[in-house]
Amino acid sequence: MRIHLPKVHYAWIIIGLSGLLYLGGGSITQAFGVVILPLQEEYGWSQGSITLAYGISAVMSAVLSPVIGIATDRYGGRAVLFVGVGCFFIGTAISAMATDVWHIWVSYGIFLGITQSCLNVALITTATYWFRQKLGVGIGLLQCAQGVGPAGTTLLIGLLLAYYDWRIAFWTLGIGCGAAMAFIVFFFRSKPADMGLDPFGGPWTGSRNQQFSREMLVVRDKIRAASIQSTSAFWKLVLVHYLGCLSHAIVIVYIIPIAVLAGVGSVAAAGVLSTLALVSGLTRFLTPVLADSLGPRGTMAVMYVLQGLPVLMLFWTNDTWSFYVFAVVFGIGYGGEGSAFPIINRRYYGEGSLGRSFGWQLSGAMLGMATGGWIGGVFFGFFGDYLLTIALSVAASLAGAVVIMSMNRTDRVLILDWEENLPPEARSTPVPSPAAD
């Protein structure tokens, strides 16, 4: 008897490959907090000078994200990912050989900042090209991997640091993960058309059913991006991304030093960061699904509140078990904070290229990561504690929720008439669609 296995659309393969890339390289910057104390103890560098590397990484990613978004739209996510993998290996190698703090600024700040930007922009943008339906499920699976990755990486680095040193940790990640990521990218494809396929859920409507020259596609992408950026919702999304990432960057970078300062062991403290990252995987998956069915605006606002309020626990948390309770509670909101952005972008701006727009919004996110990742070390240098840093984290998340609720409703596309700004020969012929998304 012949067994007929169900055919799997390559869109789901893309999600699987993207998840593996996040597990390999997208998690190393999120695990930065685990190396702060070892570097401080070995070289005597201040926390402010060490965490400046994290800030430089985020600023580098912020500056490059719009450019990488344009490159993703023009050359495809696969080409951008190869660049990211090369920078990942260079960054980890320099980190492993670092003897001065500026080496960490270059390795983590520049090369791993480029890697993070390449992965964040190219993987999310590519996922939106591969799904016409079930985008929430696809993004949820991808975001789940983005949350689980730091959990494994943080615990791995923590164990390596406990028995060896941070050089071995970085060589292990650089050689092992770098080689695996390069292999994975060979099977990656930027768009369904590269394989002669339609997206999951059927062919695109409108312009996706027409053939335009490369020059005309460039014109269309520029005009569409300009239309998107002319809406107030676009710039509010940039601000919301900034506030949300400012809030959780403080926790990601400083939760280990905060726990160690309270008397928690270094390996147990690394486990706290791993736990919140692991818990975040659940809501990273559920939030896009809920946003797709219940509406992204309200879902996002709830998650921002759930990210901000638990940080208040750090004012009185002072032993190991309570730090783990915090990690579980905080991980719920942290996982959902940024997971619905692709969904709300699709609702506001419809089908079409979003690389530039994601790039600008991720630029806001990375500026928030830079601010949160650096300012805690500065405050600690001045005051000797993290009380003001914790308060800033709470305030940023709650402010983000307020901004979200001030945005447009998501029941209609905001740029329905964007093609009116195109020359006649660049406009698409409307194609009937059986039903709206």
URMOPE-V599517 format. One record per residue. PHI is phi in degrees with one decimal (NA if undefined). OMEGA is omega in radians with two decimals (* if undefined). Layout:
# URMOPE-V599517
{{PHI OMEGA} {PHI OMEGA}}
This chain:
# URMOPE-V599517
{{NA 3.14} {-84.3 3.13} {-97.6 3.13} {-99.3 3.12} {-82.7 3.12} {-63.0 3.14} {-79.0 -3.12} {-99.2 3.10} {-66.2 -3.07} {-65.8 3.05} {-57.9 -3.14} {-73.2 3.03} {-65.3 3.10} {-60.1 3.11} {-63.3 3.11} {-63.0 3.11} {-64.6 3.12} {-63.1 3.11} {-61.6 3.11} {-65.3 3.10} {-65.6 3.06} {-64.1 3.13} {-63.9 -3.09} {-79.7 -3.00} {-118.4 -3.07} {-77.9 -3.04} {-101.8 -2.98} {-67.6 3.12} {-71.4 3.12} {-73.3 3.13} {-96.4 -3.04} {-61.2 -3.07} {-58.0 -3.06} {-74.8 -3.11} {-100.5 -3.07} {-61.8 -3.07} {-67.1 3.08} {-58.9 3.11} {-67.6 3.13} {-65.2 -3.11} {-69.2 -3.06} {-76.4 -3.02} {-110.5 -3.11} {76.3 3.10} {-70.3 3.11} {-73.2 3.10} {-62.4 3.13} {-63.0 -3.14} {-71.1 3.12} {-70.2 -3.10} {-72.3 3.01} {-60.3 3.08} {-60.6 3.11} {-64.5 3.12} {-64.1 3.11} {-62.2 3.11} {-58.1 -3.12} {-68.3 3.11} {-65.1 3.09} {-58.0 3.11} {-64.5 3.13} {-64.5 -3.12} {-66.0 -3.03} {-86.5 -3.05} {-56.6 3.08} {-61.7 3.12} {-66.1 3.12} {-66.1 3.05} {-61.6 3.09} {-63.3 3.13} {-63.5 3.11} {-64.9 3.09} {-63.3 -3.01} {-86.5 -3.03} {-110.4 3.12} {97.1 -3.09} {-66.5 -3.09} {-62.0 3.14} {-62.6 3.13} {-64.6 -3.12} {-67.3 3.08} {-61.4 3.07} {-61.7 -3.14} {-61.6 3.13} {-65.4 3.10} {-60.7 3.12} {-67.6 3.11} {-61.6 -3.12} {-65.5 3.13} {-61.9 -3.11} {-63.6 3.14} {-68.3 3.13} {-65.5 3.12} {-64.3 3.10} {-59.9 -3.12} {-65.9 -3.10} {-101.9 -3.03} {-64.7 3.05} {-127.4 3.11} {-135.6 -3.04} {-63.7 -3.13} {-70.2 3.04} {-64.7 3.10} {-68.8 3.08} {-60.3 -3.12} {-73.0 -3.05} {-69.0 -3.14} {-74.7 -3.02} {-69.9 -3.05} {-95.0 -2.99} {-69.3 3.11} {-75.0 2.98} {-65.0 3.08} {-64.2 3.12} {-58.0 -3.12} {-60.3 -3.14} {-65.2 3.13} {-59.6 -3.12} {-68.2 -3.08} {-61.5 -3.09} {-74.2 -3.02} {-67.2 -3.07} {-71.2 3.13} {-67.0 3.13} {-61.1 -3.13} {-61.3 3.13} {-60.2 -3.14} {-68.3 3.09} {-74.1 -3.02} {-89.3 -3.08} {-124.4 2.91} {-98.2 3.02} {-125.8 3.13} {60.9 3.11} {-61.3 -3.14} {-61.0 3.12} {-67.1 3.13} {-60.8 3.13} {-65.3 3.13} {-61.9 3.10} {-63.1 3.14} {-65.9 3.13} {-67.2 3.10} {-61.5 3.09} {-62.5 3.12} {-64.5 3.11} {-83.6 -3.11} {-71.0 -3.11} {-52.5 3.12} {-60.6 3.11} {-61.8 3.13} {-69.2 -3.10} {-65.0 -3.14} {-62.3 -3.14} {-66.1 3.12} {-62.4 3.13} {-63.3 3.13} {-60.0 3.12} {-69.1 3.10} {-62.1 3.13} {-68.7 -3.14} {-69.6 -3.05} {-110.4 -3.12} {-127.7 3.05} {-152.0 -3.03} {-71.7 3.11} {-66.6 3.11} {-61.8 3.12} {-59.2 -3.10} {-73.3 3.07} {-64.3 3.11} {-60.8 -3.14} {-67.0 -3.07} {-62.4 -3.09} {-75.1 -3.08} {-67.3 -3.09} {-70.5 3.14} {-61.0 3.12} {-64.6 3.14} {-64.0 -3.14} {-64.7 3.12} {-60.2 3.12} {-64.0 -3.11} {-64.3 -3.07} {-63.1 3.11} {-60.0 -3.12} {-95.8 -3.08} {-82.4 3.08} {-131.4 -2.98} {-72.5 -3.08} {-142.3 3.10} {-57.0 -3.12} {-61.2 3.11} {-63.5 3.13} {-115.5 -3.11} {69.2 -3.10} {-113.4 2.91} {-92.2 3.03} {-61.4 3.06} {-63.1 -3.12} {104.5 3.09} {114.4 -3.09} {-69.2 3.06} {-66.8 3.03} {-86.8 3.02} {61.2 -2.96} {-65.1 -3.11} {-68.7 3.12} {-91.7 -3.10} {-118.7 3.11} {-102.0 3.07} {-120.2 3.06} {-67.7 3.12} {-57.6 -3.13} {-62.1 -3.13} {-70.0 3.10} {-65.2 3.09} {-62.4 3.12} {-62.8 -3.12} {-61.8 -3.13} {-62.7 -3.13} {-65.4 -3.11} {-67.6 3.13} {-64.8 3.11} {-62.9 3.11} {-63.3 3.12} {-65.9 3.11} {-62.4 -3.07} {-74.9 3.08} {-83.3 -3.13} {-89.8 3.12} {-67.0 -3.13} {-61.6 -3.13} {-60.0 -3.08} {-72.7 3.03} {-68.4 3.08} {-65.5 3.06} {-61.1 -3.14} {-64.2 3.14} {-62.4 3.10} {-61.5 3.12} {-61.0 -3.08} {-65.5 -3.13} {-63.6 -3.11} {-75.3 3.01} {-57.1 -3.10} {-64.1 -3.04} {-81.4 3.05} {-61.4 3.10} {-58.0 -3.13} {-70.1 -3.09} {-59.6 -3.05} {-77.8 -2.95} {-110.2 -3.11} {-64.4 3.12} {-68.1 3.05} {-58.2 3.11} {-62.3 -3.12} {-67.0 3.14} {-63.5 3.10} {-61.0 3.12} {-83.6 3.09} {105.3 3.11} {-79.3 3.11} {-64.5 -3.03} {-65.1 3.13} {-68.2 3.09} {-63.4 3.11} {-66.2 3.06} {-62.1 3.09} {-65.2 3.08} {-62.7 3.12} {-65.2 3.09} {-62.9 -3.12} {-64.6 -3.13} {-66.6 3.09} {-67.5 -3.13} {-66.1 3.10} {-61.7 -3.13} {-62.2 3.13} {-58.6 3.14} {-63.9 -3.11} {-78.0 3.00} {-61.8 3.08} {-78.8 -3.02} {-71.8 -3.04} {-61.6 3.09} {-62.4 3.11} {-64.8 3.11} {-64.9 -3.14} {-63.7 -3.14} {-69.3 -3.08} {-99.4 -3.07} {-100.7 -3.09} {111.7 -3.03} {-75.1 -3.02} {-65.6 3.14} {-65.0 3.12} {-60.8 3.14} {-63.1 -3.12} {-61.0 3.12} {-61.2 -3.11} {-67.1 3.08} {-64.9 3.08} {-65.4 -3.14} {-68.4 3.05} {-79.7 -3.02} {-78.0 -3.02} {-62.4 -3.14} {-61.5 -3.13} {-64.0 3.07} {-58.1 -3.14} {-60.7 -3.09} {-68.5 3.08} {-68.1 -3.11} {-126.2 3.13} {-71.9 -3.03} {-146.3 3.05} {-140.9 -2.94} {-60.1 -3.06} {-62.8 -3.13} {-72.0 3.04} {-66.8 3.10} {-70.7 3.03} {-62.2 3.08} {-57.9 -3.10} {-58.5 3.14} {-67.0 -3.09} {-67.8 3.14} {-65.9 -3.10} {-59.4 -3.14} {-63.1 -3.14} {-72.1 3.13} {-59.5 3.13} {-65.4 -3.09} {-88.7 -3.02} {-56.9 -3.06} {-110.6 -2.97} {-75.8 -3.06} {-95.5 -3.11} {-60.3 3.08} {-61.1 -3.13} {-70.4 -3.11} {-68.3 3.05} {-64.8 3.10} {-62.8 3.14} {-65.7 -3.10} {-76.7 -2.93} {-121.5 2.98} {71.3 -3.11} {-82.0 3.12} {139.4 -3.08} {-67.1 -3.11} {-132.6 -3.07} {-58.6 3.13} {-60.2 -3.08} {-65.8 3.06} {-60.3 3.14} {-59.3 3.14} {-66.4 -3.14} {-68.4 3.06} {-70.1 3.03} {-62.1 3.05} {-61.6 3.13} {-62.1 -3.09} {-70.0 3.03} {-63.7 3.06} {-64.8 3.09} {-63.7 3.13} {-63.1 -3.12} {-62.6 -3.11} {-66.6 -3.10} {-71.2 -3.08} {-101.1 -2.95} {-69.0 3.12} {-61.8 3.10} {-65.8 3.11} {-65.9 3.13} {-61.1 3.14} {-64.9 3.10} {-63.2 -3.13} {-80.9 -2.96} {-108.4 3.13} {77.3 3.07} {-150.5 -3.08} {-113.6 -3.04} {-62.8 -3.14} {-66.7 3.11} {-63.2 3.13} {-62.3 3.13} {-61.4 3.12} {-63.5 3.12} {-61.5 3.13} {-61.7 -3.08} {-62.8 -3.10} {-65.2 3.13} {-63.3 -3.12} {-67.1 3.07} {-64.7 3.09} {-61.4 3.11} {-62.7 3.12} {-64.6 -3.14} {-63.8 3.13} {-58.0 -3.09} {-72.0 3.07} {-88.1 -3.07} {-82.4 3.12} {-60.3 2.97} {-62.9 -3.06} {-107.1 -3.10} {-91.8 3.07} {-152.4 3.09} {-71.7 -3.04} {-84.8 -3.05} {-125.8 -3.12} {-58.8 -3.06} {-102.2 -3.03} {-63.8 -3.11} {-70.2 3.09} {-65.3 3.11} {-85.9 3.13} {-88.3 2.94} {-64.5 -3.05} {-52.5 -3.08} {-71.3 -3.13} {-98.2 -3.11} {-83.8 -3.13} {-91.4 3.04} {-88.8 -3.11} {-56.3 3.12} {-117.5 -3.12} {-59.4 3.09} {-119.5 -3.08} {-64.0 -3.11} {-161.6 3.07} {-75.8 3.08} {-64.7 *}}
